[in-house]
Structures are given as C-alpha cells and as structure tokens.
Amino acid sequence: MVNHMKKMSAMFFVGLCVSFVFFCAGTVAAQTGRTISATLRIDARAYSVKEGEAPRPDPILSRTNLIAIKQFILKQGNTQTYSNMFNNNPFFGIEGYSFYLDPDPGPNGHPQFNRDLDPEKTDFHTLTIRNTGRNWGGGDQYRRIRFESMHEIYIDVSWVDNDLTVGQIRGRAEEAIKAILEEMKRTGKG
C-alpha cells in the first residue's frame, strides 16, 4: 500500500511537471506568434438623444455613416477579391486603405450563400478594411466592421501583438472611416 502511494505521488508529480512545461510553452507561443482575436461591441443607443437634451455629435462609427459608405462603394467602387471566401467584392481604395463589402449570410446563416456577391441575393452589412499604409500592430492588417443590427456595431480584429487596447481598436477603425468619409466629401459623390 505504501509503495502504491509512492508510485501515485511520483506519477502525480511527473504529470504536474509535464503540465507546467506545456503551460509555459503555450504562454511563450502566445507571445511569439499566436493570433489573438477580439470583437468590440459599440452600443449605438448610447448616442441617442432624449427629449430635452442637446443634440450630440454623430460618432464616426455610426450606422448612418457605415450605410453611406456602403452605398458609395456600391455606386462608385470597383470589385476586387481579397479572400478565398468570396469573389470580386465591392471595393474602393484610397491612400492607405482598401475597403471591401462582404455579403450578409443567407438562409440559415450560411456565410457563402452569396459568394458571387450579387446585390439581388443579399445586402452588404460588413465592411472589411485593409490597412495598406500604416502599421496597425501585428501581422493582420484587416478589420471587419459589422453593422447589420440597428443598435449595435461590431469591430472584429485579429492581431499578433497582445498589447492592443480597446481604444486602439476603436481609434484605428475610426481613422479609416474618417478617411473614406473625407474622400466621399472631396469627390462630392458621398
């Protein structure tokens, strides 16, 4: 019985050491090359004005601005494929950024229902932004902004550098939106 207890204690100790080694290796891997993904949710209702309140300035990341950008890209843009998931996304490029529209999911939420990007099949409520000029940190230079909900906007990001803050996620998306809104105003087509 004592020998059995010693064997069990030894096996537990070895298992604990192996687990510790894998934990340390996993931590190092996360810091040296794993991609971290996050979604930032912005509640648009926070900007609504109640009766008697002074109007608030429209935030850059508003559904109104995103719909105007969508319409601008559909009317004034070209098409360009940026991923294997879809073909010939509606596209508009400006200095430092490329903007792509992704189709809404089809019946039962199928993401590739409209992989040929036919505006008659589905609408486009996802704006993918590719940073082509500035370093947004990490290897992934894409940000997805989803605005299908009337009350919420989602920013999806993936990055390698695990020091990215919520302020940086929102700030970089606002920077890109501000740039295309300025282009729309400059051309008089927005």
C-alpha positions as CSV (number, residue, x, y, z in Angstrom):
1,M,0.0,0.0,0.0
2,V,2.8,2.4,0.9
3,N,4.6,1.6,-2.4
4,H,1.4,2.2,-4.4
5,M,1.0,5.6,-2.7
6,K,4.6,6.5,-3.5
7,K,4.1,5.5,-7.2
8,M,0.9,7.5,-7.3
9,S,2.7,10.5,-5.8
10,A,5.5,10.2,-8.2
11,M,3.2,9.9,-11.2
12,F,1.2,13.0,-10.0
13,F,4.5,15.0,-9.6
14,V,5.6,14.0,-13.1
15,G,2.2,14.9,-14.5
16,L,2.3,18.2,-12.7
17,C,5.8,19.0,-14.2
18,V,4.7,18.0,-17.7
19,S,1.6,20.2,-17.4
20,F,3.7,23.1,-16.2
21,V,6.1,22.7,-19.2
22,F,3.2,22.7,-21.6
23,F,1.7,25.7,-19.9
24,C,4.9,27.6,-20.2
25,A,5.4,26.6,-23.8
26,G,1.8,27.7,-24.5
27,T,2.5,31.1,-22.9
28,V,5.6,31.6,-24.9
29,A,3.8,30.6,-28.2
30,A,1.1,33.1,-27.4
31,Q,3.6,35.8,-27.0
32,T,5.7,34.9,-30.1
33,G,3.2,34.1,-32.8
34,R,-0.3,33.1,-32.0
35,T,-3.0,35.3,-33.3
36,I,-5.4,36.9,-30.8
37,S,-8.9,37.7,-32.0
38,A,-11.4,40.0,-30.4
39,T,-14.8,41.6,-31.1
40,L,-15.5,45.1,-29.8
41,R,-19.3,45.9,-29.5
42,I,-20.4,49.5,-29.7
43,D,-23.9,50.2,-28.5
44,A,-25.4,52.9,-30.8
45,R,-28.2,53.6,-28.3
46,A,-25.6,55.4,-26.1
47,Y,-25.7,58.2,-28.7
48,S,-29.4,58.6,-28.9
49,V,-30.8,61.9,-27.6
50,K,-33.6,62.0,-25.0
51,E,-36.3,64.7,-25.1
52,G,-34.9,68.0,-23.8
53,E,-31.3,67.1,-24.3
54,A,-28.9,68.9,-26.6
55,P,-28.1,67.0,-29.8
56,R,-24.9,65.0,-29.5
57,P,-22.4,65.0,-32.3
58,D,-22.6,61.9,-34.5
59,P,-19.9,59.4,-33.7
60,I,-17.6,58.5,-36.6
61,L,-18.6,54.8,-36.2
62,S,-22.3,55.3,-36.7
63,R,-24.7,53.1,-38.7
64,T,-25.6,56.1,-40.7
65,N,-22.0,56.7,-41.8
66,L,-21.5,53.0,-42.5
67,I,-24.6,52.8,-44.7
68,A,-23.4,55.9,-46.6
69,I,-20.0,54.2,-47.1
70,K,-21.7,51.0,-48.3
71,Q,-23.8,52.9,-50.8
72,F,-20.8,54.9,-52.0
73,I,-18.7,51.7,-52.6
74,L,-21.6,50.0,-54.4
75,K,-22.1,53.1,-56.7
76,Q,-18.6,54.4,-57.2
77,G,-16.3,51.5,-56.4
78,N,-14.9,48.6,-58.4
79,T,-14.6,44.9,-57.5
80,Q,-11.6,43.1,-56.1
81,T,-11.1,39.7,-54.5
82,Y,-9.3,39.9,-51.1
83,S,-10.0,36.4,-49.7
84,N,-10.9,32.9,-50.9
85,M,-14.3,33.1,-49.3
86,F,-15.9,35.4,-51.9
87,N,-15.2,36.5,-55.5
88,N,-15.0,40.1,-56.7
89,N,-16.0,42.0,-53.5
90,P,-17.4,45.5,-54.0
91,F,-14.2,47.6,-53.4
92,F,-13.0,51.1,-53.0
93,G,-9.4,52.1,-52.4
94,I,-7.8,55.3,-51.1
95,E,-4.3,56.1,-50.0
96,G,-3.5,53.9,-47.0
97,Y,-6.7,51.8,-47.1
98,S,-8.7,49.4,-49.1
99,F,-12.4,48.9,-48.3
100,Y,-14.4,45.8,-49.1
101,L,-18.0,44.9,-48.7
102,D,-18.9,41.3,-47.6
103,P,-22.4,39.9,-48.2
104,D,-24.8,39.2,-45.4
105,P,-25.3,35.5,-44.6
106,G,-28.0,33.7,-46.5
107,P,-30.8,31.4,-45.2
108,N,-29.9,29.5,-42.0
109,G,-26.9,31.9,-41.6
110,H,-24.8,30.3,-44.4
111,P,-21.8,32.6,-44.8
112,Q,-21.2,31.8,-48.5
113,F,-24.7,31.9,-49.7
114,N,-23.9,34.9,-51.9
115,R,-20.2,34.1,-52.7
116,D,-20.6,35.7,-56.1
117,L,-21.7,38.9,-54.4
118,D,-25.0,39.5,-56.2
119,P,-26.7,42.6,-54.7
120,E,-30.1,41.0,-55.6
121,K,-29.4,38.0,-53.3
122,T,-28.3,39.7,-50.1
123,D,-27.4,43.1,-48.7
124,F,-23.9,44.1,-47.5
125,H,-23.6,44.9,-43.8
126,T,-19.9,44.0,-43.3
127,L,-17.2,46.5,-44.2
128,T,-13.7,45.0,-44.2
129,I,-10.9,47.5,-44.0
130,R,-7.3,46.6,-45.1
131,N,-4.6,48.9,-43.9
132,T,-2.2,49.3,-46.8
133,G,0.0,52.1,-45.4
134,R,0.2,52.3,-41.7
135,N,1.2,49.7,-39.2
136,W,-1.8,48.7,-37.1
137,G,0.3,46.3,-35.0
138,G,0.8,42.6,-35.7
139,G,0.7,40.7,-38.9
140,D,-3.0,41.0,-39.7
141,Q,-3.9,44.4,-41.2
142,Y,-7.6,43.7,-41.6
143,R,-10.5,45.0,-39.5
144,R,-14.2,43.9,-40.0
145,I,-17.0,46.3,-39.1
146,R,-20.4,44.6,-38.9
147,F,-23.5,46.9,-38.8
148,E,-26.5,44.6,-39.6
149,S,-28.0,45.5,-36.2
150,M,-29.9,48.8,-35.8
151,H,-28.5,49.3,-32.3
152,E,-25.0,47.7,-32.3
153,I,-21.8,47.9,-34.3
154,Y,-19.2,45.2,-34.0
155,I,-15.5,45.6,-34.9
156,D,-13.7,42.2,-35.4
157,V,-9.9,42.3,-35.1
158,S,-7.1,39.7,-35.1
159,W,-3.5,40.6,-34.2
160,V,-0.3,39.1,-33.1
161,D,0.7,41.8,-30.6
162,N,-1.2,41.1,-27.5
163,D,-0.9,44.7,-26.2
164,L,-3.6,46.2,-28.4
165,T,-6.2,48.1,-26.3
166,V,-9.9,48.8,-26.8
167,G,-9.1,52.4,-27.5
168,Q,-6.6,51.4,-30.3
169,I,-9.2,49.0,-31.8
170,R,-11.8,51.7,-32.0
171,G,-9.4,54.5,-32.9
172,R,-7.9,52.7,-35.8
173,A,-11.4,51.8,-37.2
174,E,-12.5,55.5,-36.7
175,E,-9.3,56.7,-38.5
176,A,-10.1,54.6,-41.6
177,I,-13.8,55.6,-41.6
178,K,-12.9,59.2,-41.3
179,A,-10.5,58.9,-44.3
180,I,-13.2,57.4,-46.6
181,L,-15.8,59.9,-45.4
182,E,-13.4,62.7,-46.3
183,E,-12.8,61.1,-49.8
184,M,-16.6,60.9,-50.3
185,K,-16.9,64.6,-49.3
186,R,-14.0,65.6,-51.5
187,T,-15.4,63.9,-54.6
188,G,-18.9,65.1,-53.9
189,K,-20.2,61.6,-54.5
190,G,-21.0,60.5,-51.0
